Amino acid sequence: MPSEEIWKDIPTYEGLYQISTLGRIQSLPRWVIEPGGRSRFLRGRSMKPHVEKRGYQRIKLSKNGKITRYRIQRLVLLTFIGRPSTGEESCHKDGQSSNNTLDNLYWGTHKKNIADKIDHGTAQRGEKHGCAKLTDEAVRAIRTDGRKQRDIAKSYGVSQSQIWGILHRKHWAHVE
């Protein structure tokens, strides 16, 4: 059962923006002074985040004419948990980059975050990496290929040192 939605002011944006324990953001109603000195009333509204390629949600917040982009997961943690210790980053318990509920987020080390991504199957490694020239199947074939490393490299369009790394499990170590 989902917990009750609680709203709080975002630190350093008090009176301007709020975020909820469900990861939703709203701007608060306020008067602003435009260039030229004219004042204008802004109604409060629910804000729609921008979704990055890998599913992380970002939002732009404005204060004193300066616009700053934030990942929503970070704002949820800053608002409800506080600042991270040195070397900590925001992590998702379930591996879903779009699930920014407080119950799903925690501050953790980079090493712990990478381990979580491997456990969830969301790590950008091997054939999931955008720059990969090989597939898991090709790596298995390379490991059983009896030819010289330079010949294997030539047939797969990679360097001889890459083949050496695959054969010695320095590269693609996650592939059995």
KETITI-87488 format. One record per atom (N, C-alpha, C, O): x, y, z; atom name. Coordinates in steps of 0.2 Angstrom, whole numbers. Layout:
N
((X Y Z) 'CA'),
...
END
This chain:
176
((4 -6 0) 'N'),
((0 0 0) 'CA'),
((4 6 0) 'C'),
((9 7 4) 'O'),
((4 11 -5) 'N'),
((8 17 -5) 'CA'),
((7 21 1) 'C'),
((1 22 4) 'O'),
((12 24 3) 'N'),
((11 29 9) 'CA'),
((8 35 7) 'C'),
((7 37 1) 'O'),
((6 39 12) 'N'),
((2 45 11) 'CA'),
((7 50 7) 'C'),
((13 51 9) 'O'),
((4 54 3) 'N'),
((9 59 -1) 'CA'),
((9 65 4) 'C'),
((5 68 6) 'O'),
((16 67 5) 'N'),
((17 73 9) 'CA'),
((21 78 5) 'C'),
((26 76 1) 'O'),
((19 84 6) 'N'),
((23 90 2) 'CA'),
((27 94 6) 'C'),
((25 95 12) 'O'),
((33 96 4) 'N'),
((38 100 8) 'CA'),
((41 105 3) 'C'),
((42 103 -3) 'O'),
((43 111 5) 'N'),
((47 115 1) 'CA'),
((54 112 0) 'C'),
((57 109 4) 'O'),
((56 114 -7) 'N'),
((63 111 -9) 'CA'),
((68 116 -6) 'C'),
((67 122 -6) 'O'),
((73 113 -2) 'N'),
((78 117 1) 'CA'),
((81 122 -4) 'C'),
((82 120 -10) 'O'),
((82 128 -2) 'N'),
((85 134 -6) 'CA'),
((79 137 -11) 'C'),
((81 142 -14) 'O'),
((74 133 -11) 'N'),
((68 136 -15) 'CA'),
((62 137 -11) 'C'),
((56 136 -14) 'O'),
((63 138 -5) 'N'),
((57 139 0) 'CA'),
((52 144 -3) 'C'),
((55 150 -5) 'O'),
((46 143 -3) 'N'),
((41 148 -5) 'CA'),
((40 148 -13) 'C'),
((36 152 -15) 'O'),
((44 144 -16) 'N'),
((44 144 -24) 'CA'),
((42 138 -27) 'C'),
((37 137 -31) 'O'),
((45 132 -24) 'N'),
((43 125 -26) 'CA'),
((42 120 -21) 'C'),
((46 121 -16) 'O'),
((38 116 -22) 'N'),
((37 110 -17) 'CA'),
((38 103 -21) 'C'),
((37 103 -27) 'O'),
((40 98 -17) 'N'),
((41 92 -20) 'CA'),
((37 87 -15) 'C'),
((37 88 -9) 'O'),
((34 81 -17) 'N'),
((31 77 -13) 'CA'),
((35 70 -12) 'C'),
((39 69 -16) 'O'),
((32 66 -7) 'N'),
((36 60 -6) 'CA'),
((34 55 -12) 'C'),
((38 50 -12) 'O'),
((30 57 -17) 'N'),
((29 53 -23) 'CA'),
((33 55 -29) 'C'),
((32 53 -34) 'O'),
((37 61 -28) 'N'),
((41 63 -33) 'CA'),
((38 68 -37) 'C'),
((41 69 -43) 'O'),
((32 71 -35) 'N'),
((29 76 -39) 'CA'),
((31 83 -37) 'C'),
((33 84 -31) 'O'),
((31 87 -42) 'N'),
((34 94 -41) 'CA'),
((28 99 -43) 'C'),
((25 98 -48) 'O'),
((28 105 -38) 'N'),
((23 110 -40) 'CA'),
((27 117 -39) 'C'),
((30 117 -34) 'O'),
((25 121 -43) 'N'),
((27 128 -41) 'CA'),
((22 131 -37) 'C'),
((16 130 -38) 'O'),
((24 136 -33) 'N'),
((19 139 -28) 'CA'),
((17 146 -31) 'C'),
((21 149 -35) 'O'),
((11 148 -30) 'N'),
((8 155 -32) 'CA'),
((13 160 -29) 'C'),
((14 160 -23) 'O'),
((14 165 -33) 'N'),
((19 171 -31) 'CA'),
((19 177 -35) 'C'),
((17 176 -41) 'O'),
((21 182 -33) 'N'),
((22 188 -37) 'CA'),
((29 188 -39) 'C'),
((34 187 -35) 'O'),
((31 190 -45) 'N'),
((37 191 -48) 'CA'),
((38 197 -51) 'C'),
((33 200 -54) 'O'),
((44 200 -51) 'N'),
((46 206 -54) 'CA'),
((49 205 -61) 'C'),
((55 201 -61) 'O'),
((47 207 -66) 'N'),
((50 206 -73) 'CA'),
((55 211 -74) 'C'),
((55 216 -71) 'O'),
((59 210 -80) 'N'),
((64 215 -82) 'CA'),
((60 221 -84) 'C'),
((54 221 -87) 'O'),
((62 227 -81) 'N'),
((58 233 -83) 'CA'),
((54 235 -76) 'C'),
((51 240 -76) 'O'),
((54 231 -71) 'N'),
((51 233 -65) 'CA'),
((44 231 -64) 'C'),
((41 232 -59) 'O'),
((41 228 -69) 'N'),
((34 227 -69) 'CA'),
((33 220 -65) 'C'),
((36 216 -66) 'O'),
((28 220 -60) 'N'),
((26 214 -56) 'CA'),
((21 210 -60) 'C'),
((16 213 -63) 'O'),
((21 204 -59) 'N'),
((16 199 -62) 'CA'),
((15 193 -57) 'C'),
((19 191 -53) 'O'),
((9 191 -57) 'N'),
((7 186 -52) 'CA'),
((7 179 -56) 'C'),
((4 178 -62) 'O'),
((11 174 -53) 'N'),
((11 167 -56) 'CA'),
((7 163 -52) 'C'),
((8 162 -46) 'O'),
((2 159 -55) 'N'),
((-2 154 -52) 'CA'),
((3 148 -50) 'C'),
((7 147 -54) 'O'),
((1 145 -45) 'N'),
((5 139 -44) 'CA'),
((2 133 -49) 'C'),
((-4 133 -51) 'O'),
((7 129 -50) 'N'),
((5 123 -55) 'CA'),
((9 117 -54) 'C'),
((14 117 -51) 'O'),
((6 112 -56) 'N'),
((10 105 -56) 'CA'),
((15 106 -62) 'C'),
((13 108 -67) 'O'),
((21 103 -61) 'N'),
((26 104 -66) 'CA'),
((27 97 -69) 'C'),
((28 92 -65) 'O'),
((28 97 -75) 'N'),
((29 91 -79) 'CA'),
((37 90 -80) 'C'),
((40 94 -83) 'O'),
((40 84 -78) 'N'),
((47 83 -79) 'CA'),
((49 82 -86) 'C'),
((45 79 -90) 'O'),
((55 83 -88) 'N'),
((58 81 -94) 'CA'),
((61 74 -93) 'C'),
((64 73 -87) 'O'),
((60 69 -97) 'N'),
((63 62 -96) 'CA'),
((69 61 -101) 'C'),
((68 62 -107) 'O'),
((74 60 -97) 'N'),
((81 58 -101) 'CA'),
((80 52 -105) 'C'),
((76 48 -104) 'O'),
((85 51 -109) 'N'),
((85 45 -113) 'CA'),
((85 38 -109) 'C'),
((82 34 -111) 'O'),
((89 38 -103) 'N'),
((89 32 -99) 'CA'),
((83 32 -94) 'C'),
((83 28 -89) 'O'),
((78 36 -94) 'N'),
((72 36 -90) 'CA'),
((73 41 -84) 'C'),
((68 41 -80) 'O'),
((78 44 -83) 'N'),
((79 48 -77) 'CA'),
((75 55 -78) 'C'),
((75 57 -84) 'O'),
((71 57 -73) 'N'),
((67 63 -74) 'CA'),
((71 69 -71) 'C'),
((74 69 -66) 'O'),
((71 75 -75) 'N'),
((74 81 -73) 'CA'),
((68 86 -73) 'C'),
((63 86 -76) 'O'),
((70 91 -69) 'N'),
((65 97 -69) 'CA'),
((70 103 -69) 'C'),
((75 103 -66) 'O'),
((67 109 -71) 'N'),
((71 115 -71) 'CA'),
((67 120 -66) 'C'),
((61 121 -66) 'O'),
((71 122 -61) 'N'),
((69 127 -56) 'CA'),
((72 133 -57) 'C'),
((78 134 -59) 'O'),
((69 139 -56) 'N'),
((71 146 -57) 'CA'),
((71 150 -50) 'C'),
((66 149 -47) 'O'),
((76 153 -49) 'N'),
((76 158 -43) 'CA'),
((81 164 -45) 'C'),
((86 163 -47) 'O'),
((78 170 -44) 'N'),
((81 176 -45) 'CA'),
((84 176 -52) 'C'),
((90 179 -54) 'O'),
((80 174 -57) 'N'),
((82 174 -64) 'CA'),
((87 168 -66) 'C'),
((89 168 -72) 'O'),
((89 164 -62) 'N'),
((94 159 -63) 'CA'),
((90 152 -64) 'C'),
((87 150 -59) 'O'),
((91 149 -69) 'N'),
((88 142 -70) 'CA'),
((93 137 -69) 'C'),
((98 137 -72) 'O'),
((91 132 -65) 'N'),
((95 126 -63) 'CA'),
((91 120 -64) 'C'),
((85 119 -63) 'O'),
((95 115 -68) 'N'),
((91 108 -69) 'CA'),
((93 103 -63) 'C'),
((99 103 -61) 'O'),
((88 99 -61) 'N'),
((90 94 -56) 'CA'),
((86 88 -58) 'C'),
((81 88 -61) 'O'),
((89 82 -56) 'N'),
((86 76 -56) 'CA'),
((81 75 -50) 'C'),
((83 77 -45) 'O'),
((75 73 -52) 'N'),
((70 73 -47) 'CA'),
((72 69 -41) 'C'),
((70 70 -35) 'O'),
((75 63 -42) 'N'),
((77 58 -37) 'CA'),
((81 62 -32) 'C'),
((81 61 -26) 'O'),
((86 66 -34) 'N'),
((90 70 -29) 'CA'),
((86 75 -25) 'C'),
((88 76 -19) 'O'),
((81 78 -28) 'N'),
((77 83 -25) 'CA'),
((73 80 -19) 'C'),
((72 83 -14) 'O'),
((70 74 -21) 'N'),
((66 70 -16) 'CA'),
((71 69 -10) 'C'),
((69 70 -4) 'O'),
((77 66 -11) 'N'),
((81 64 -5) 'CA'),
((84 71 -2) 'C'),
((84 71 4) 'O'),
((86 76 -5) 'N'),
((88 82 -2) 'CA'),
((82 85 3) 'C'),
((84 87 8) 'O'),
((76 85 0) 'N'),
((71 88 4) 'CA'),
((68 83 10) 'C'),
((67 86 15) 'O'),
((68 77 9) 'N'),
((65 73 15) 'CA'),
((71 69 19) 'C'),
((69 67 24) 'O'),
((77 68 16) 'N'),
((82 65 20) 'CA'),
((88 70 22) 'C'),
((90 69 28) 'O'),
((89 74 18) 'N'),
((95 79 19) 'CA'),
((100 78 14) 'C'),
((100 74 10) 'O'),
((106 82 15) 'N'),
((111 81 11) 'CA'),
((115 75 11) 'C'),
((115 72 17) 'O'),
((118 72 6) 'N'),
((122 66 6) 'CA'),
((129 67 10) 'C'),
((131 72 10) 'O'),
((131 61 12) 'N'),
((138 62 15) 'CA'),
((143 62 9) 'C'),
((141 61 3) 'O'),
((149 64 10) 'N'),
((154 64 4) 'CA'),
((154 58 1) 'C'),
((155 52 4) 'O'),
((154 58 -6) 'N'),
((155 52 -10) 'CA'),
((148 48 -11) 'C'),
((148 43 -14) 'O'),
((143 50 -8) 'N'),
((136 47 -9) 'CA'),
((132 50 -15) 'C'),
((133 56 -17) 'O'),
((128 46 -18) 'N'),
((124 48 -24) 'CA'),
((117 45 -23) 'C'),
((116 40 -19) 'O'),
((112 47 -27) 'N'),
((105 45 -26) 'CA'),
((105 38 -30) 'C'),
((107 37 -35) 'O'),
((101 33 -26) 'N'),
((101 27 -29) 'CA'),
((93 24 -29) 'C'),
((90 27 -24) 'O'),
((91 20 -33) 'N'),
((85 17 -34) 'CA'),
((85 10 -31) 'C'),
((89 6 -33) 'O'),
((80 9 -26) 'N'),
((80 2 -24) 'CA'),
((78 -3 -29) 'C'),
((80 -9 -29) 'O'),
((73 -1 -33) 'N'),
((70 -6 -38) 'CA'),
((73 -6 -45) 'C'),
((71 -10 -49) 'O'),
((78 -1 -46) 'N'),
((81 -1 -52) 'CA'),
((77 3 -58) 'C'),
((80 3 -63) 'O'),
((72 5 -56) 'N'),
((67 9 -61) 'CA'),
((69 17 -60) 'C'),
((67 20 -55) 'O'),
((72 19 -65) 'N'),
((75 26 -65) 'CA'),
((69 31 -65) 'C'),
((70 37 -63) 'O'),
((63 29 -66) 'N'),
((57 34 -66) 'CA'),
((53 33 -60) 'C'),
((49 37 -59) 'O'),
((55 29 -55) 'N'),
((51 28 -49) 'CA'),
((55 32 -44) 'C'),
((60 30 -40) 'O'),
((53 38 -43) 'N'),
((56 43 -38) 'CA'),
((52 44 -32) 'C'),
((52 50 -29) 'O'),
((49 39 -29) 'N'),
((45 39 -23) 'CA'),
((50 39 -18) 'C'),
((56 35 -18) 'O'),
((49 42 -12) 'N'),
((54 42 -6) 'CA'),
((56 35 -4) 'C'),
((61 34 -2) 'O'),
((50 31 -4) 'N'),
((52 24 -2) 'CA'),
((56 20 -6) 'C'),
((59 15 -4) 'O'),
((57 22 -12) 'N'),
((62 19 -17) 'CA'),
((69 22 -18) 'C'),
((73 19 -21) 'O'),
((70 27 -14) 'N'),
((76 30 -15) 'CA'),
((81 30 -8) 'C'),
((78 30 -3) 'O'),
((87 31 -9) 'N'),
((92 31 -4) 'CA'),
((99 34 -6) 'C'),
((100 34 -12) 'O'),
((102 37 -1) 'N'),
((109 39 -3) 'CA'),
((114 33 -2) 'C'),
((113 29 3) 'O'),
((118 32 -7) 'N'),
((123 26 -7) 'CA'),
((129 28 -10) 'C'),
((129 33 -14) 'O'),
((134 24 -10) 'N'),
((140 25 -13) 'CA'),
((140 23 -20) 'C'),
((135 20 -22) 'O'),
((144 26 -24) 'N'),
((144 24 -31) 'CA'),
((145 17 -32) 'C'),
((142 14 -37) 'O'),
((149 13 -28) 'N'),
((150 6 -29) 'CA'),
((144 2 -28) 'C'),
((142 -2 -31) 'O'),
((140 4 -23) 'N'),
((134 1 -21) 'CA'),
((129 2 -27) 'C'),
((125 -2 -28) 'O'),
((129 9 -29) 'N'),
((124 10 -35) 'CA'),
((125 6 -41) 'C'),
((121 3 -44) 'O'),
((132 5 -43) 'N'),
((134 1 -48) 'CA'),
((132 -7 -47) 'C'),
((129 -10 -51) 'O'),
((133 -9 -41) 'N'),
((131 -16 -39) 'CA'),
((123 -17 -40) 'C'),
((121 -22 -42) 'O'),
((119 -12 -38) 'N'),
((112 -12 -38) 'CA'),
((110 -12 -46) 'C'),
((106 -16 -48) 'O'),
((114 -9 -50) 'N'),
((112 -9 -57) 'CA'),
((113 -16 -60) 'C'),
((110 -18 -64) 'O'),
((119 -19 -58) 'N'),
((120 -25 -60) 'CA'),
((115 -30 -58) 'C'),
((113 -34 -62) 'O'),
((113 -30 -52) 'N'),
((108 -34 -49) 'CA'),
((101 -33 -52) 'C'),
((98 -38 -54) 'O'),
((100 -27 -54) 'N'),
((93 -26 -58) 'CA'),
((93 -27 -65) 'C'),
((88 -27 -68) 'O'),
((99 -28 -68) 'N'),
((100 -29 -75) 'CA'),
((100 -22 -79) 'C'),
((98 -23 -85) 'O'),
((101 -17 -76) 'N'),
((100 -10 -79) 'CA'),
((107 -7 -81) 'C'),
((108 -2 -83) 'O'),
((113 -11 -79) 'N'),
((119 -8 -80) 'CA'),
((121 -8 -88) 'C'),
((119 -12 -91) 'O'),
((124 -2 -90) 'N'),
((126 -1 -97) 'CA'),
((132 -4 -98) 'C'),
((138 -1 -99) 'O'),
((133 -11 -98) 'N'),
((139 -14 -99) 'CA'),
((138 -20 -104) 'C'),
((132 -22 -106) 'O'),
((143 -22 -107) 'N'),
((142 -27 -113) 'CA'),
((139 -25 -119) 'C'),
((140 -19 -121) 'O'),
((134 -29 -121) 'N'),
((131 -27 -127) 'CA'),
((126 -22 -126) 'C'),
((123 -19 -131) 'O'),
((124 -20 -120) 'N'),
((119 -15 -118) 'CA'),
((123 -8 -119) 'C'),
((119 -3 -119) 'O'),
((129 -8 -118) 'N'),
((133 -2 -119) 'CA'),
((132 1 -126) 'C'),
((133 -2 -131) 'O'),
((131 8 -126) 'N'),
((130 11 -133) 'CA'),
((136 10 -138) 'C'),
((135 11 -144) 'O'),
((142 9 -135) 'N'),
((148 9 -140) 'CA'),
((150 2 -141) 'C'),
((155 1 -144) 'O'),
((147 -3 -139) 'N'),
((149 -10 -140) 'CA'),
((149 -12 -147) 'C'),
((144 -11 -151) 'O'),
((154 -15 -149) 'N'),
((155 -18 -156) 'CA'),
((153 -25 -156) 'C'),
((152 -28 -161) 'O'),
((154 -28 -150) 'N'),
((152 -36 -149) 'CA'),
((146 -37 -146) 'C'),
((143 -33 -142) 'O'),
((144 -43 -146) 'N'),
((138 -46 -143) 'CA'),
((140 -51 -138) 'C'),
((146 -53 -138) 'O'),
((136 -53 -133) 'N'),
((138 -58 -128) 'CA'),
((140 -65 -132) 'C'),
((144 -68 -130) 'O'),
((136 -66 -137) 'N'),
((137 -72 -141) 'CA'),
((143 -72 -145) 'C'),
((147 -77 -145) 'O'),
((145 -66 -147) 'N'),
((152 -65 -151) 'CA'),
((158 -67 -146) 'C'),
((163 -70 -147) 'O'),
((157 -64 -140) 'N'),
((162 -65 -134) 'CA'),
((163 -72 -133) 'C'),
((168 -75 -132) 'O'),
((157 -76 -132) 'N'),
((158 -83 -131) 'CA'),
((161 -87 -137) 'C'),
((165 -91 -135) 'O'),
((160 -85 -143) 'N'),
((163 -88 -149) 'CA'),
((171 -86 -149) 'C'),
((175 -90 -150) 'O'),
((172 -80 -147) 'N'),
((179 -78 -147) 'CA'),
((183 -82 -141) 'C'),
((189 -84 -143) 'O'),
((180 -84 -136) 'N'),
((183 -88 -131) 'CA'),
((184 -95 -133) 'C'),
((189 -98 -130) 'O'),
((181 -97 -137) 'N'),
((182 -104 -140) 'CA'),
((185 -105 -146) 'C'),
((187 -110 -149) 'O'),
((187 -99 -149) 'N'),
((190 -99 -156) 'CA'),
((198 -100 -155) 'C'),
((201 -97 -151) 'O'),
((200 -105 -158) 'N'),
((207 -107 -158) 'CA'),
((212 -103 -162) 'C'),
((218 -105 -161) 'O'),
((210 -98 -166) 'N'),
((215 -95 -170) 'CA'),
((219 -90 -166) 'C'),
((218 -89 -160) 'O'),
((224 -87 -169) 'N'),
((228 -82 -166) 'CA'),
((224 -76 -164) 'C'),
((219 -74 -168) 'O'),
((226 -72 -159) 'N'),
((222 -66 -157) 'CA'),
((222 -61 -163) 'C'),
((216 -58 -163) 'O'),
((227 -60 -166) 'N'),
((226 -55 -172) 'CA'),
((221 -57 -177) 'C'),
((218 -52 -180) 'O'),
((221 -63 -178) 'N'),
((216 -65 -184) 'CA'),
((209 -65 -181) 'C'),
((204 -63 -185) 'O'),
((208 -67 -175) 'N'),
((201 -66 -172) 'CA'),
((199 -58 -172) 'C'),
((194 -57 -174) 'O'),
((204 -54 -170) 'N'),
((203 -47 -169) 'CA'),
((201 -44 -176) 'C'),
((196 -40 -177) 'O'),
((204 -46 -181) 'N'),
((203 -44 -188) 'CA'),
((196 -46 -190) 'C'),
((192 -42 -193) 'O'),
((194 -52 -189) 'N'),
((187 -55 -191) 'CA'),
((181 -51 -187) 'C'),
((176 -51 -190) 'O'),
((183 -49 -181) 'N'),
((177 -45 -177) 'CA'),
((178 -38 -178) 'C'),
((173 -34 -175) 'O'),
((183 -35 -181) 'N'),
((184 -28 -181) 'CA'),
((185 -24 -175) 'C'),
((183 -19 -174) 'O'),
((189 -28 -171) 'N'),
((192 -25 -164) 'CA'),
((199 -26 -164) 'C'),
((202 -29 -168) 'O'),
((202 -23 -159) 'N'),
((209 -23 -158) 'CA'),
((212 -30 -155) 'C'),
((208 -33 -152) 'O'),
((218 -31 -156) 'N'),
((221 -38 -153) 'CA'),
((221 -37 -146) 'C'),
((220 -42 -142) 'O'),
((222 -31 -143) 'N'),
((222 -30 -136) 'CA'),
((215 -32 -133) 'C'),
((214 -34 -127) 'O'),
((210 -30 -136) 'N'),
((203 -31 -134) 'CA'),
((202 -39 -134) 'C'),
((199 -41 -129) 'O'),
((204 -43 -139) 'N'),
((204 -50 -139) 'CA'),
((207 -53 -133) 'C'),
((205 -57 -130) 'O'),
((213 -50 -132) 'N'),
((217 -53 -126) 'CA'),
((213 -52 -119) 'C'),
((213 -56 -115) 'O'),
((210 -46 -119) 'N'),
((206 -44 -113) 'CA'),
((200 -49 -112) 'C'),
((199 -51 -106) 'O'),
((197 -50 -118) 'N'),
((191 -55 -117) 'CA'),
((194 -62 -115) 'C'),
((191 -65 -111) 'O'),
((199 -64 -118) 'N'),
((202 -71 -117) 'CA'),
((204 -72 -110) 'C'),
((204 -77 -107) 'O'),
((207 -66 -107) 'N'),
((209 -66 -100) 'CA'),
((204 -64 -95) 'C'),
((206 -62 -89) 'O'),
((198 -63 -97) 'N'),
((192 -60 -93) 'CA'),
((194 -54 -90) 'C'),
((191 -52 -84) 'O'),
((197 -49 -93) 'N'),
((198 -43 -91) 'CA'),
((193 -38 -94) 'C'),
((191 -33 -91) 'O'),
((190 -40 -100) 'N'),
((185 -37 -103) 'CA'),
((179 -42 -103) 'C'),
((180 -48 -104) 'O'),
((173 -40 -103) 'N'),
((167 -44 -104) 'CA'),
((167 -50 -99) 'C'),
((165 -55 -100) 'O'),
((170 -48 -93) 'N'),
((170 -53 -88) 'CA'),
((163 -56 -85) 'C'),
((163 -62 -83) 'O'),
((158 -52 -86) 'N'),
((151 -54 -84) 'CA'),
((148 -60 -89) 'C'),
((144 -63 -87) 'O'),
((151 -61 -95) 'N'),
((149 -66 -100) 'CA'),
((152 -72 -98) 'C'),
((158 -73 -98) 'O'),
((148 -77 -97) 'N'),
((150 -84 -95) 'CA'),
((153 -88 -102) 'C'),
((155 -93 -101) 'O'),
END
